[in-house]
Amino acid sequence: MTITPTTDNEHLIASLSPRRQEALRRLLAARAAAADAITPRGAGPAPCSYEQAQMWLGARFAEGAPAPNATIGLRLAGPLDVRALTIALDTLVERHEILRTVYEGDGPEPRQVVLDPGPAPLDVVDLRDLPESEREERAREITSRAAVERFDLETGPVHRTTLVQLGDEDHVLMFVCHHIACDGWSVGIIVDELTTVYAAAH
């Protein structure tokens, strides 16, 4: 299976001078050491950041407004192992608490509540019975609707994944996440981890 786009930066690193490659290695080692020094905050509800509180209020009181969602759309060519994809999605949600966090509260001060790991939602839509000339348009309709559909931040989940089967070796994968849990920086991480775990589970 091939995935487009790719986030592989090895060729960029190889193009650096030896001095810059060594500086990059030191920077990555320092970041890894800092990450190891971070301790979990512990169990129980936690306050939201200012930005999260604003998004939570917007979700409650801005009905009809465009949903503030981040989307990742991938065209997958080649045989697809749905079991491995399911494992990759479940692993992603297990690794990142923010993807299984809900937001509760009756006033202007919502709280974050991290749920236990569980199966990630995956909606599989098979279009192979449709005439080939109709599949692309139908796939666009499905993914466009998935991209703008609103999330219930109080019950979760705050993300959804839709897999559209256009042919035996032709698929569209759409991952949608509310901006309260995902931003532009997160997109590359999600694609990298899904690709890595899928390859390992396949």
MOLINQUI-V814014 format. One record per pair of residues at least 24 apart in sequence whose ideal C-beta (glycine too) atoms are under 10 Angstrom apart, sorted by the first residue. I is the first residue (numbers start at 0). J is the second residue. If there is no record, write none. Layout:
i=I j=J
i=I j=J
This chain:
i=0 j=75
i=0 j=76
i=0 j=77
i=0 j=78
i=0 j=79
i=0 j=80
i=0 j=83
i=0 j=84
i=0 j=168
i=0 j=170
i=0 j=194
i=0 j=197
i=0 j=198
i=0 j=201
i=1 j=74
i=1 j=75
i=1 j=76
i=1 j=77
i=2 j=73
i=2 j=74
i=2 j=75
i=2 j=76
i=2 j=77
i=2 j=172
i=2 j=190
i=2 j=193
i=2 j=194
i=2 j=197
i=2 j=198
i=3 j=73
i=3 j=74
i=3 j=75
i=3 j=76
i=4 j=71
i=4 j=72
i=4 j=73
i=4 j=74
i=4 j=187
i=4 j=190
i=5 j=190
i=5 j=191
i=5 j=194
i=6 j=186
i=6 j=187
i=6 j=188
i=6 j=189
i=6 j=190
i=6 j=191
i=6 j=194
i=7 j=191
i=7 j=194
i=8 j=187
i=8 j=191
i=39 j=96
i=40 j=96
i=40 j=111
i=40 j=113
i=42 j=113
i=43 j=110
i=43 j=111
i=43 j=112
i=43 j=113
i=44 j=101
i=44 j=102
i=44 j=103
i=44 j=104
i=44 j=109
i=44 j=110
i=44 j=111
i=44 j=112
i=44 j=113
i=45 j=100
i=45 j=110
i=45 j=111
i=45 j=112
i=45 j=113
i=46 j=104
i=46 j=108
i=46 j=109
i=46 j=110
i=46 j=111
i=47 j=100
i=47 j=102
i=47 j=104
i=47 j=108
i=47 j=109
i=47 j=110
i=47 j=111
i=47 j=179
i=48 j=111
i=48 j=179
i=50 j=178
i=50 j=179
i=50 j=182
i=51 j=97
i=51 j=100
i=51 j=102
i=51 j=109
i=51 j=111
i=51 j=152
i=51 j=178
i=51 j=179
i=51 j=180
i=52 j=102
i=52 j=104
i=52 j=107
i=52 j=108
i=52 j=109
i=52 j=110
i=52 j=179
i=53 j=107
i=53 j=179
i=54 j=102
i=54 j=109
i=54 j=152
i=54 j=177
i=54 j=178
i=54 j=179
i=54 j=180
i=55 j=102
i=55 j=103
i=55 j=104
i=55 j=107
i=55 j=108
i=55 j=109
i=55 j=110
i=55 j=111
i=55 j=152
i=55 j=153
i=55 j=177
i=55 j=179
i=56 j=104
i=56 j=107
i=56 j=109
i=57 j=152
i=57 j=178
i=57 j=179
i=58 j=102
i=58 j=109
i=58 j=149
i=58 j=150
i=58 j=151
i=58 j=152
i=58 j=153
i=58 j=157
i=58 j=177
i=58 j=179
i=59 j=102
i=59 j=104
i=59 j=107
i=59 j=109
i=59 j=152
i=59 j=153
i=61 j=149
i=62 j=149
i=63 j=149
i=64 j=149
i=65 j=147
i=65 j=149
i=66 j=146
i=66 j=147
i=66 j=148
i=66 j=149
i=66 j=150
i=66 j=175
i=66 j=177
i=66 j=178
i=67 j=149
i=67 j=150
i=67 j=177
i=67 j=178
i=67 j=179
i=68 j=145
i=68 j=146
i=68 j=147
i=68 j=148
i=68 j=149
i=68 j=150
i=68 j=157
i=68 j=158
i=68 j=159
i=68 j=175
i=68 j=176
i=68 j=177
i=68 j=178
i=68 j=179
i=68 j=181
i=69 j=146
i=69 j=158
i=69 j=174
i=69 j=175
i=69 j=176
i=69 j=177
i=69 j=178
i=69 j=179
i=69 j=180
i=69 j=181
i=69 j=182
i=69 j=183
i=69 j=185
i=69 j=186
i=69 j=189
i=70 j=142
i=70 j=143
i=70 j=145
i=70 j=146
i=70 j=147
i=70 j=173
i=70 j=174
i=70 j=175
i=70 j=176
i=70 j=181
i=70 j=186
i=71 j=146
i=71 j=160
i=71 j=172
i=71 j=173
i=71 j=174
i=71 j=175
i=71 j=176
i=71 j=181
i=71 j=185
i=71 j=186
i=71 j=187
i=71 j=189
i=71 j=190
i=71 j=193
i=72 j=142
i=72 j=145
i=72 j=146
i=72 j=161
i=72 j=171
i=72 j=172
i=72 j=173
i=72 j=174
i=72 j=175
i=73 j=162
i=73 j=170
i=73 j=171
i=73 j=172
i=73 j=173
i=73 j=174
i=73 j=190
i=73 j=193
i=73 j=194
i=74 j=138
i=74 j=163
i=74 j=165
i=74 j=169
i=74 j=170
i=74 j=171
i=74 j=172
i=75 j=162
i=75 j=163
i=75 j=164
i=75 j=165
i=75 j=168
i=75 j=169
i=75 j=170
i=75 j=171
i=75 j=172
i=75 j=197
i=76 j=166
i=76 j=168
i=76 j=169
i=76 j=170
i=77 j=167
i=77 j=168
i=77 j=169
i=77 j=170
i=78 j=167
i=78 j=168
i=78 j=170
i=78 j=201
i=79 j=162
i=79 j=164
i=79 j=167
i=79 j=168
i=79 j=169
i=79 j=170
i=79 j=172
i=79 j=197
i=79 j=201
i=80 j=197
i=80 j=198
i=80 j=200
i=80 j=201
i=81 j=121
i=81 j=123
i=81 j=162
i=81 j=164
i=81 j=170
i=82 j=200
i=82 j=201
i=83 j=196
i=83 j=197
i=83 j=198
i=83 j=199
i=83 j=200
i=83 j=201
i=84 j=119
i=84 j=121
i=84 j=123
i=84 j=160
i=84 j=162
i=84 j=170
i=84 j=172
i=84 j=193
i=84 j=196
i=84 j=197
i=84 j=200
i=84 j=201
i=85 j=118
i=85 j=119
i=85 j=121
i=85 j=123
i=85 j=160
i=85 j=162
i=85 j=197
i=85 j=200
i=86 j=119
i=86 j=196
i=86 j=197
i=86 j=199
i=86 j=200
i=86 j=201
i=87 j=119
i=87 j=160
i=87 j=192
i=87 j=193
i=87 j=194
i=87 j=195
i=87 j=196
i=87 j=197
i=87 j=198
i=87 j=199
i=87 j=200
i=87 j=201
i=88 j=118
i=88 j=119
i=88 j=120
i=88 j=121
i=88 j=158
i=88 j=160
i=88 j=162
i=88 j=172
i=88 j=174
i=88 j=189
i=88 j=192
i=88 j=193
i=88 j=196
i=88 j=197
i=89 j=116
i=89 j=117
i=89 j=118
i=89 j=119
i=89 j=121
i=89 j=196
i=89 j=200
i=90 j=116
i=90 j=119
i=90 j=192
i=90 j=193
i=90 j=195
i=90 j=196
i=90 j=197
i=90 j=199
i=90 j=200
i=91 j=119
i=91 j=158
i=91 j=160
i=91 j=174
i=91 j=188
i=91 j=189
i=91 j=192
i=91 j=193
i=91 j=196
i=92 j=116
i=92 j=117
i=92 j=118
i=92 j=119
i=92 j=120
i=92 j=156
i=92 j=158
i=92 j=160
i=93 j=117
i=93 j=119
i=94 j=188
i=94 j=192
i=94 j=196
i=95 j=158
i=95 j=180
i=95 j=181
i=95 j=185
i=95 j=188
i=95 j=189
i=95 j=192
i=96 j=180
i=97 j=157
i=97 j=158
i=97 j=176
i=97 j=179
i=97 j=180
i=97 j=181
i=97 j=185
i=98 j=155
i=98 j=156
i=98 j=157
i=98 j=158
i=98 j=176
i=98 j=180
i=98 j=181
i=98 j=185
i=98 j=189
i=99 j=155
i=99 j=156
i=99 j=157
i=99 j=158
i=99 j=180
i=100 j=152
i=100 j=155
i=100 j=156
i=100 j=157
i=100 j=179
i=100 j=180
i=101 j=150
i=101 j=151
i=101 j=152
i=101 j=153
i=101 j=154
i=101 j=155
i=101 j=156
i=101 j=157
i=102 j=151
i=102 j=152
i=102 j=153
i=102 j=154
i=102 j=155
i=102 j=157
i=102 j=177
i=102 j=179
i=102 j=180
i=103 j=152
i=103 j=153
i=103 j=154
i=104 j=153
i=109 j=152
i=109 j=153
i=109 j=179
i=111 j=179
i=112 j=153
i=112 j=155
i=114 j=154
i=114 j=155
i=114 j=156
i=117 j=156
i=119 j=156
i=119 j=158
i=119 j=159
i=119 j=160
i=119 j=174
i=120 j=155
i=120 j=156
i=120 j=158
i=120 j=159
i=120 j=160
i=120 j=161
i=121 j=159
i=121 j=160
i=121 j=161
i=121 j=162
i=121 j=172
i=121 j=174
i=122 j=159
i=122 j=160
i=122 j=161
i=122 j=162
i=122 j=163
i=122 j=173
i=123 j=160
i=123 j=161
i=123 j=162
i=123 j=163
i=123 j=164
i=123 j=170
i=124 j=161
i=124 j=162
i=124 j=163
i=124 j=164
i=124 j=165
i=124 j=171
i=125 j=162
i=125 j=163
i=125 j=164
i=125 j=165
i=126 j=163
i=126 j=164
i=126 j=165
i=126 j=166
i=126 j=169
i=126 j=170
i=126 j=171
i=127 j=164
i=127 j=165
i=127 j=166
i=127 j=167
i=127 j=169
i=128 j=164
i=129 j=165
i=131 j=165
i=131 j=166
i=134 j=163
i=134 j=164
i=134 j=165
i=134 j=166
i=134 j=169
i=134 j=171
i=135 j=163
i=135 j=165
i=135 j=169
i=135 j=171
i=137 j=163
i=137 j=165
i=138 j=163
i=138 j=164
i=138 j=165
i=138 j=169
i=138 j=170
i=138 j=171
i=138 j=173
i=139 j=163
i=139 j=171
i=141 j=171
i=141 j=173
i=142 j=171
i=142 j=172
i=142 j=173
i=142 j=175
i=143 j=173
i=144 j=173
i=145 j=173
i=145 j=174
i=145 j=175
i=146 j=173
i=146 j=175
i=147 j=175
i=148 j=175
i=149 j=177
i=150 j=175
i=150 j=176
i=150 j=177
i=150 j=179
i=150 j=180
i=151 j=177
i=152 j=177
i=152 j=179
i=152 j=180
i=155 j=180
i=156 j=180
i=157 j=181
i=158 j=189
i=160 j=193
